[in-house]
Amino acid sequence: MNEEPKFTVEEVTAVAPPPRARVEDGESPADKLERKRDYLEGFLAEKPADVAPGAPGGDLYEAVIAALKDIFDPEIPVNIYDLGLIYAVDVTDDGGVVVTMTLTTPHCPVAESMPGEVELRVGAVPGVRDAEVNLVWDPPWDPAKMSDEARLELGML
């Protein structure tokens, strides 16, 4: 059973060395970061096509969220949206907005004034007909409801 080999052997006396990579041939770290940043900004700026103004991603909805992000908890240096105090934002086709929210605790010092401030700020958004705030205690707020940005701001991440 002597079979002939199925491969051939070629003897080589010398091989040219492969080209060496040079630092100046690649992108600088700043260029690479800028390219990634441009891509990310473009991705985040892109809006979904054909979204109703009051639906998530719509202009009116996003304006209401921006207004909520301008309201800060007086005891914690984080806005109430990233803090997780806003449970729902419902925008009707005719511009009515209902915000369902909670507070960190029922004994919060701003329990009387915060819902009124939310109602005023949301009502001042162009395109909002009227604003209503529903203050709820169930489910209770806990730190798990905070966004990553809020955790980072508070040193919890």
PyMOL commands that place a pseudoatom at each C-alpha (Angstrom):
pseudoatom trace, name=CA, resn=MET, resi=1, chain=A, elem=C, hetatm=0, pos=[0.000, 0.000, 0.000]
pseudoatom trace, name=CA, resn=ASN, resi=2, chain=A, elem=C, hetatm=0, pos=[2.452, 2.580, -1.063]
pseudoatom trace, name=CA, resn=GLU, resi=3, chain=A, elem=C, hetatm=0, pos=[0.507, 5.615, -2.067]
pseudoatom trace, name=CA, resn=GLU, resi=4, chain=A, elem=C, hetatm=0, pos=[2.069, 8.630, -3.554]
pseudoatom trace, name=CA, resn=PRO, resi=5, chain=A, elem=C, hetatm=0, pos=[1.915, 11.787, -1.375]
pseudoatom trace, name=CA, resn=LYS, resi=6, chain=A, elem=C, hetatm=0, pos=[-0.887, 14.165, -2.278]
pseudoatom trace, name=CA, resn=PHE, resi=7, chain=A, elem=C, hetatm=0, pos=[1.193, 17.243, -1.695]
pseudoatom trace, name=CA, resn=THR, resi=8, chain=A, elem=C, hetatm=0, pos=[4.417, 18.529, -3.072]
pseudoatom trace, name=CA, resn=VAL, resi=9, chain=A, elem=C, hetatm=0, pos=[7.318, 20.001, -1.205]
pseudoatom trace, name=CA, resn=GLU, resi=10, chain=A, elem=C, hetatm=0, pos=[9.116, 23.059, -2.529]
pseudoatom trace, name=CA, resn=GLU, resi=11, chain=A, elem=C, hetatm=0, pos=[12.359, 24.120, -1.005]
pseudoatom trace, name=CA, resn=VAL, resi=12, chain=A, elem=C, hetatm=0, pos=[12.863, 27.855, -0.611]
pseudoatom trace, name=CA, resn=THR, resi=13, chain=A, elem=C, hetatm=0, pos=[16.202, 29.476, -0.018]
pseudoatom trace, name=CA, resn=ALA, resi=14, chain=A, elem=C, hetatm=0, pos=[15.004, 32.970, 0.967]
pseudoatom trace, name=CA, resn=VAL, resi=15, chain=A, elem=C, hetatm=0, pos=[11.780, 34.799, 1.777]
pseudoatom trace, name=CA, resn=ALA, resi=16, chain=A, elem=C, hetatm=0, pos=[11.290, 38.554, 1.517]
pseudoatom trace, name=CA, resn=PRO, resi=17, chain=A, elem=C, hetatm=0, pos=[10.463, 40.009, 4.939]
pseudoatom trace, name=CA, resn=PRO, resi=18, chain=A, elem=C, hetatm=0, pos=[6.881, 41.286, 5.296]
pseudoatom trace, name=CA, resn=PRO, resi=19, chain=A, elem=C, hetatm=0, pos=[6.383, 45.055, 5.321]
pseudoatom trace, name=CA, resn=ARG, resi=20, chain=A, elem=C, hetatm=0, pos=[6.557, 46.541, 8.783]
pseudoatom trace, name=CA, resn=ALA, resi=21, chain=A, elem=C, hetatm=0, pos=[3.664, 48.511, 10.153]
pseudoatom trace, name=CA, resn=ARG, resi=22, chain=A, elem=C, hetatm=0, pos=[4.484, 52.123, 10.812]
pseudoatom trace, name=CA, resn=VAL, resi=23, chain=A, elem=C, hetatm=0, pos=[2.757, 54.350, 13.319]
pseudoatom trace, name=CA, resn=GLU, resi=24, chain=A, elem=C, hetatm=0, pos=[2.440, 57.171, 10.800]
pseudoatom trace, name=CA, resn=ASP, resi=25, chain=A, elem=C, hetatm=0, pos=[0.563, 54.834, 8.424]
pseudoatom trace, name=CA, resn=GLY, resi=26, chain=A, elem=C, hetatm=0, pos=[-2.468, 54.559, 10.755]
pseudoatom trace, name=CA, resn=GLU, resi=27, chain=A, elem=C, hetatm=0, pos=[-4.909, 57.068, 12.149]
pseudoatom trace, name=CA, resn=SER, resi=28, chain=A, elem=C, hetatm=0, pos=[-3.871, 59.135, 15.090]
pseudoatom trace, name=CA, resn=PRO, resi=29, chain=A, elem=C, hetatm=0, pos=[-5.900, 58.450, 18.240]
pseudoatom trace, name=CA, resn=ALA, resi=30, chain=A, elem=C, hetatm=0, pos=[-7.495, 61.899, 17.950]
pseudoatom trace, name=CA, resn=ASP, resi=31, chain=A, elem=C, hetatm=0, pos=[-8.585, 61.238, 14.336]
pseudoatom trace, name=CA, resn=LYS, resi=32, chain=A, elem=C, hetatm=0, pos=[-9.985, 57.861, 15.259]
pseudoatom trace, name=CA, resn=LEU, resi=33, chain=A, elem=C, hetatm=0, pos=[-11.917, 59.301, 18.213]
pseudoatom trace, name=CA, resn=GLU, resi=34, chain=A, elem=C, hetatm=0, pos=[-13.268, 62.145, 16.081]
pseudoatom trace, name=CA, resn=ARG, resi=35, chain=A, elem=C, hetatm=0, pos=[-14.475, 59.688, 13.438]
pseudoatom trace, name=CA, resn=LYS, resi=36, chain=A, elem=C, hetatm=0, pos=[-16.270, 57.630, 16.099]
pseudoatom trace, name=CA, resn=ARG, resi=37, chain=A, elem=C, hetatm=0, pos=[-17.760, 60.738, 17.692]
pseudoatom trace, name=CA, resn=ASP, resi=38, chain=A, elem=C, hetatm=0, pos=[-19.123, 61.941, 14.344]
pseudoatom trace, name=CA, resn=TYR, resi=39, chain=A, elem=C, hetatm=0, pos=[-20.706, 58.559, 13.726]
pseudoatom trace, name=CA, resn=LEU, resi=40, chain=A, elem=C, hetatm=0, pos=[-22.281, 58.443, 17.193]
pseudoatom trace, name=CA, resn=GLU, resi=41, chain=A, elem=C, hetatm=0, pos=[-23.607, 62.004, 16.994]
pseudoatom trace, name=CA, resn=GLY, resi=42, chain=A, elem=C, hetatm=0, pos=[-25.133, 61.284, 13.604]
pseudoatom trace, name=CA, resn=PHE, resi=43, chain=A, elem=C, hetatm=0, pos=[-26.692, 58.087, 14.910]
pseudoatom trace, name=CA, resn=LEU, resi=44, chain=A, elem=C, hetatm=0, pos=[-28.169, 59.806, 17.972]
pseudoatom trace, name=CA, resn=ALA, resi=45, chain=A, elem=C, hetatm=0, pos=[-29.418, 62.799, 15.966]
pseudoatom trace, name=CA, resn=GLU, resi=46, chain=A, elem=C, hetatm=0, pos=[-31.302, 60.631, 13.485]
pseudoatom trace, name=CA, resn=LYS, resi=47, chain=A, elem=C, hetatm=0, pos=[-35.035, 60.684, 14.108]
pseudoatom trace, name=CA, resn=PRO, resi=48, chain=A, elem=C, hetatm=0, pos=[-37.389, 57.862, 13.179]
pseudoatom trace, name=CA, resn=ALA, resi=49, chain=A, elem=C, hetatm=0, pos=[-39.339, 58.511, 9.997]
pseudoatom trace, name=CA, resn=ASP, resi=50, chain=A, elem=C, hetatm=0, pos=[-43.027, 59.404, 10.165]
pseudoatom trace, name=CA, resn=VAL, resi=51, chain=A, elem=C, hetatm=0, pos=[-43.365, 59.673, 13.951]
pseudoatom trace, name=CA, resn=ALA, resi=52, chain=A, elem=C, hetatm=0, pos=[-46.346, 61.527, 15.352]
pseudoatom trace, name=CA, resn=PRO, resi=53, chain=A, elem=C, hetatm=0, pos=[-45.306, 64.667, 17.290]
pseudoatom trace, name=CA, resn=GLY, resi=54, chain=A, elem=C, hetatm=0, pos=[-46.728, 63.269, 20.545]
pseudoatom trace, name=CA, resn=ALA, resi=55, chain=A, elem=C, hetatm=0, pos=[-45.233, 59.795, 20.202]
pseudoatom trace, name=CA, resn=PRO, resi=56, chain=A, elem=C, hetatm=0, pos=[-41.853, 58.891, 21.670]
pseudoatom trace, name=CA, resn=GLY, resi=57, chain=A, elem=C, hetatm=0, pos=[-39.287, 60.273, 19.236]
pseudoatom trace, name=CA, resn=GLY, resi=58, chain=A, elem=C, hetatm=0, pos=[-41.707, 62.953, 18.025]
pseudoatom trace, name=CA, resn=ASP, resi=59, chain=A, elem=C, hetatm=0, pos=[-40.909, 66.644, 18.311]
pseudoatom trace, name=CA, resn=LEU, resi=60, chain=A, elem=C, hetatm=0, pos=[-43.521, 67.523, 20.961]
pseudoatom trace, name=CA, resn=TYR, resi=61, chain=A, elem=C, hetatm=0, pos=[-42.757, 64.467, 23.079]
pseudoatom trace, name=CA, resn=GLU, resi=62, chain=A, elem=C, hetatm=0, pos=[-39.022, 65.171, 22.977]
pseudoatom trace, name=CA, resn=ALA, resi=63, chain=A, elem=C, hetatm=0, pos=[-39.629, 68.844, 23.863]
pseudoatom trace, name=CA, resn=VAL, resi=64, chain=A, elem=C, hetatm=0, pos=[-41.622, 67.757, 26.933]
pseudoatom trace, name=CA, resn=ILE, resi=65, chain=A, elem=C, hetatm=0, pos=[-38.805, 65.385, 27.967]
pseudoatom trace, name=CA, resn=ALA, resi=66, chain=A, elem=C, hetatm=0, pos=[-36.290, 68.223, 27.530]
pseudoatom trace, name=CA, resn=ALA, resi=67, chain=A, elem=C, hetatm=0, pos=[-38.424, 70.434, 29.787]
pseudoatom trace, name=CA, resn=LEU, resi=68, chain=A, elem=C, hetatm=0, pos=[-38.522, 67.688, 32.427]
pseudoatom trace, name=CA, resn=LYS, resi=69, chain=A, elem=C, hetatm=0, pos=[-34.747, 67.366, 32.238]
pseudoatom trace, name=CA, resn=ASP, resi=70, chain=A, elem=C, hetatm=0, pos=[-34.483, 71.051, 33.184]
pseudoatom trace, name=CA, resn=ILE, resi=71, chain=A, elem=C, hetatm=0, pos=[-36.137, 70.424, 36.578]
pseudoatom trace, name=CA, resn=PHE, resi=72, chain=A, elem=C, hetatm=0, pos=[-33.703, 69.371, 39.291]
pseudoatom trace, name=CA, resn=ASP, resi=73, chain=A, elem=C, hetatm=0, pos=[-34.334, 67.740, 42.628]
pseudoatom trace, name=CA, resn=PRO, resi=74, chain=A, elem=C, hetatm=0, pos=[-33.245, 70.309, 45.251]
pseudoatom trace, name=CA, resn=GLU, resi=75, chain=A, elem=C, hetatm=0, pos=[-31.551, 67.691, 47.453]
pseudoatom trace, name=CA, resn=ILE, resi=76, chain=A, elem=C, hetatm=0, pos=[-29.857, 65.660, 44.706]
pseudoatom trace, name=CA, resn=PRO, resi=77, chain=A, elem=C, hetatm=0, pos=[-27.990, 67.424, 41.862]
pseudoatom trace, name=CA, resn=VAL, resi=78, chain=A, elem=C, hetatm=0, pos=[-29.746, 65.381, 39.152]
pseudoatom trace, name=CA, resn=ASN, resi=79, chain=A, elem=C, hetatm=0, pos=[-32.766, 66.228, 37.010]
pseudoatom trace, name=CA, resn=ILE, resi=80, chain=A, elem=C, hetatm=0, pos=[-36.053, 64.498, 37.857]
pseudoatom trace, name=CA, resn=TYR, resi=81, chain=A, elem=C, hetatm=0, pos=[-36.183, 62.592, 34.550]
pseudoatom trace, name=CA, resn=ASP, resi=82, chain=A, elem=C, hetatm=0, pos=[-32.765, 60.948, 34.946]
pseudoatom trace, name=CA, resn=LEU, resi=83, chain=A, elem=C, hetatm=0, pos=[-33.484, 60.421, 38.627]
pseudoatom trace, name=CA, resn=GLY, resi=84, chain=A, elem=C, hetatm=0, pos=[-36.343, 58.130, 37.560]
pseudoatom trace, name=CA, resn=LEU, resi=85, chain=A, elem=C, hetatm=0, pos=[-39.134, 60.169, 39.125]
pseudoatom trace, name=CA, resn=ILE, resi=86, chain=A, elem=C, hetatm=0, pos=[-41.046, 60.344, 35.830]
pseudoatom trace, name=CA, resn=TYR, resi=87, chain=A, elem=C, hetatm=0, pos=[-42.967, 57.120, 35.242]
pseudoatom trace, name=CA, resn=ALA, resi=88, chain=A, elem=C, hetatm=0, pos=[-44.890, 58.095, 32.102]
pseudoatom trace, name=CA, resn=VAL, resi=89, chain=A, elem=C, hetatm=0, pos=[-45.403, 60.952, 29.665]
pseudoatom trace, name=CA, resn=ASP, resi=90, chain=A, elem=C, hetatm=0, pos=[-48.554, 60.703, 27.568]
pseudoatom trace, name=CA, resn=VAL, resi=91, chain=A, elem=C, hetatm=0, pos=[-49.117, 63.253, 24.811]
pseudoatom trace, name=CA, resn=THR, resi=92, chain=A, elem=C, hetatm=0, pos=[-52.446, 63.358, 22.975]
pseudoatom trace, name=CA, resn=ASP, resi=93, chain=A, elem=C, hetatm=0, pos=[-52.861, 64.382, 19.330]
pseudoatom trace, name=CA, resn=ASP, resi=94, chain=A, elem=C, hetatm=0, pos=[-54.303, 67.750, 20.342]
pseudoatom trace, name=CA, resn=GLY, resi=95, chain=A, elem=C, hetatm=0, pos=[-51.396, 68.619, 22.667]
pseudoatom trace, name=CA, resn=GLY, resi=96, chain=A, elem=C, hetatm=0, pos=[-52.680, 67.479, 26.033]
pseudoatom trace, name=CA, resn=VAL, resi=97, chain=A, elem=C, hetatm=0, pos=[-49.897, 66.105, 28.235]
pseudoatom trace, name=CA, resn=VAL, resi=98, chain=A, elem=C, hetatm=0, pos=[-50.281, 63.859, 31.265]
pseudoatom trace, name=CA, resn=VAL, resi=99, chain=A, elem=C, hetatm=0, pos=[-47.156, 63.242, 33.334]
pseudoatom trace, name=CA, resn=THR, resi=100, chain=A, elem=C, hetatm=0, pos=[-47.213, 60.397, 35.853]
pseudoatom trace, name=CA, resn=MET, resi=101, chain=A, elem=C, hetatm=0, pos=[-44.511, 60.858, 38.448]
pseudoatom trace, name=CA, resn=THR, resi=102, chain=A, elem=C, hetatm=0, pos=[-43.453, 60.100, 41.972]
pseudoatom trace, name=CA, resn=LEU, resi=103, chain=A, elem=C, hetatm=0, pos=[-41.065, 61.590, 44.503]
pseudoatom trace, name=CA, resn=THR, resi=104, chain=A, elem=C, hetatm=0, pos=[-38.176, 59.956, 46.319]
pseudoatom trace, name=CA, resn=THR, resi=105, chain=A, elem=C, hetatm=0, pos=[-40.311, 59.741, 49.464]
pseudoatom trace, name=CA, resn=PRO, resi=106, chain=A, elem=C, hetatm=0, pos=[-43.794, 60.928, 50.535]
pseudoatom trace, name=CA, resn=HIS, resi=107, chain=A, elem=C, hetatm=0, pos=[-42.074, 63.129, 53.130]
pseudoatom trace, name=CA, resn=CYS, resi=108, chain=A, elem=C, hetatm=0, pos=[-39.982, 64.892, 50.481]
pseudoatom trace, name=CA, resn=PRO, resi=109, chain=A, elem=C, hetatm=0, pos=[-39.677, 68.624, 51.272]
pseudoatom trace, name=CA, resn=VAL, resi=110, chain=A, elem=C, hetatm=0, pos=[-40.843, 69.521, 47.746]
pseudoatom trace, name=CA, resn=ALA, resi=111, chain=A, elem=C, hetatm=0, pos=[-43.865, 67.192, 47.790]
pseudoatom trace, name=CA, resn=GLU, resi=112, chain=A, elem=C, hetatm=0, pos=[-46.216, 70.176, 47.607]
pseudoatom trace, name=CA, resn=SER, resi=113, chain=A, elem=C, hetatm=0, pos=[-44.312, 72.292, 45.087]
pseudoatom trace, name=CA, resn=MET, resi=114, chain=A, elem=C, hetatm=0, pos=[-42.681, 69.808, 42.672]
pseudoatom trace, name=CA, resn=PRO, resi=115, chain=A, elem=C, hetatm=0, pos=[-45.875, 68.622, 40.877]
pseudoatom trace, name=CA, resn=GLY, resi=116, chain=A, elem=C, hetatm=0, pos=[-46.874, 72.258, 40.354]
pseudoatom trace, name=CA, resn=GLU, resi=117, chain=A, elem=C, hetatm=0, pos=[-43.464, 73.119, 38.914]
pseudoatom trace, name=CA, resn=VAL, resi=118, chain=A, elem=C, hetatm=0, pos=[-43.649, 70.123, 36.561]
pseudoatom trace, name=CA, resn=GLU, resi=119, chain=A, elem=C, hetatm=0, pos=[-47.108, 71.207, 35.415]
pseudoatom trace, name=CA, resn=LEU, resi=120, chain=A, elem=C, hetatm=0, pos=[-45.932, 74.789, 34.770]
pseudoatom trace, name=CA, resn=ARG, resi=121, chain=A, elem=C, hetatm=0, pos=[-42.760, 73.775, 32.903]
pseudoatom trace, name=CA, resn=VAL, resi=122, chain=A, elem=C, hetatm=0, pos=[-44.508, 71.192, 30.731]
pseudoatom trace, name=CA, resn=GLY, resi=123, chain=A, elem=C, hetatm=0, pos=[-47.399, 73.576, 30.072]
pseudoatom trace, name=CA, resn=ALA, resi=124, chain=A, elem=C, hetatm=0, pos=[-44.902, 76.198, 28.841]
pseudoatom trace, name=CA, resn=VAL, resi=125, chain=A, elem=C, hetatm=0, pos=[-43.582, 73.909, 26.071]
pseudoatom trace, name=CA, resn=PRO, resi=126, chain=A, elem=C, hetatm=0, pos=[-44.698, 75.257, 22.662]
pseudoatom trace, name=CA, resn=GLY, resi=127, chain=A, elem=C, hetatm=0, pos=[-47.414, 73.003, 21.260]
pseudoatom trace, name=CA, resn=VAL, resi=128, chain=A, elem=C, hetatm=0, pos=[-48.708, 71.806, 24.642]
pseudoatom trace, name=CA, resn=ARG, resi=129, chain=A, elem=C, hetatm=0, pos=[-52.407, 72.642, 25.068]
pseudoatom trace, name=CA, resn=ASP, resi=130, chain=A, elem=C, hetatm=0, pos=[-52.516, 71.762, 28.755]
pseudoatom trace, name=CA, resn=ALA, resi=131, chain=A, elem=C, hetatm=0, pos=[-50.540, 69.739, 31.247]
pseudoatom trace, name=CA, resn=GLU, resi=132, chain=A, elem=C, hetatm=0, pos=[-51.675, 67.489, 34.056]
pseudoatom trace, name=CA, resn=VAL, resi=133, chain=A, elem=C, hetatm=0, pos=[-49.491, 65.819, 36.688]
pseudoatom trace, name=CA, resn=ASN, resi=134, chain=A, elem=C, hetatm=0, pos=[-50.497, 62.610, 38.430]
pseudoatom trace, name=CA, resn=LEU, resi=135, chain=A, elem=C, hetatm=0, pos=[-48.458, 62.033, 41.575]
pseudoatom trace, name=CA, resn=VAL, resi=136, chain=A, elem=C, hetatm=0, pos=[-48.330, 58.338, 42.472]
pseudoatom trace, name=CA, resn=TRP, resi=137, chain=A, elem=C, hetatm=0, pos=[-46.649, 56.370, 45.240]
pseudoatom trace, name=CA, resn=ASP, resi=138, chain=A, elem=C, hetatm=0, pos=[-47.012, 52.901, 43.766]
pseudoatom trace, name=CA, resn=PRO, resi=139, chain=A, elem=C, hetatm=0, pos=[-44.594, 51.605, 42.691]
pseudoatom trace, name=CA, resn=PRO, resi=140, chain=A, elem=C, hetatm=0, pos=[-42.360, 53.421, 45.152]
pseudoatom trace, name=CA, resn=TRP, resi=141, chain=A, elem=C, hetatm=0, pos=[-39.228, 55.093, 43.829]
pseudoatom trace, name=CA, resn=ASP, resi=142, chain=A, elem=C, hetatm=0, pos=[-35.904, 53.365, 44.399]
pseudoatom trace, name=CA, resn=PRO, resi=143, chain=A, elem=C, hetatm=0, pos=[-32.360, 54.076, 43.133]
pseudoatom trace, name=CA, resn=ALA, resi=144, chain=A, elem=C, hetatm=0, pos=[-32.667, 51.324, 40.505]
pseudoatom trace, name=CA, resn=LYS, resi=145, chain=A, elem=C, hetatm=0, pos=[-34.935, 53.672, 38.521]
pseudoatom trace, name=CA, resn=MET, resi=146, chain=A, elem=C, hetatm=0, pos=[-32.090, 56.148, 37.946]
pseudoatom trace, name=CA, resn=SER, resi=147, chain=A, elem=C, hetatm=0, pos=[-30.463, 56.421, 34.525]
pseudoatom trace, name=CA, resn=ASP, resi=148, chain=A, elem=C, hetatm=0, pos=[-26.800, 55.590, 34.049]
pseudoatom trace, name=CA, resn=GLU, resi=149, chain=A, elem=C, hetatm=0, pos=[-26.118, 59.325, 33.655]
pseudoatom trace, name=CA, resn=ALA, resi=150, chain=A, elem=C, hetatm=0, pos=[-27.625, 59.992, 37.099]
pseudoatom trace, name=CA, resn=ARG, resi=151, chain=A, elem=C, hetatm=0, pos=[-25.647, 57.158, 38.678]
pseudoatom trace, name=CA, resn=LEU, resi=152, chain=A, elem=C, hetatm=0, pos=[-22.468, 58.494, 37.122]
pseudoatom trace, name=CA, resn=GLU, resi=153, chain=A, elem=C, hetatm=0, pos=[-23.220, 62.015, 38.363]
pseudoatom trace, name=CA, resn=LEU, resi=154, chain=A, elem=C, hetatm=0, pos=[-23.750, 60.692, 41.891]
pseudoatom trace, name=CA, resn=GLY, resi=155, chain=A, elem=C, hetatm=0, pos=[-20.670, 58.454, 41.821]
pseudoatom trace, name=CA, resn=MET, resi=156, chain=A, elem=C, hetatm=0, pos=[-22.720, 55.258, 41.962]
pseudoatom trace, name=CA, resn=LEU, resi=157, chain=A, elem=C, hetatm=0, pos=[-21.414, 53.797, 38.694]
for i in range(1, 157): cmd.bond("trace and resi %d" % i, "trace and resi %d" % (i + 1))
show_as sticks, trace
zoom trace
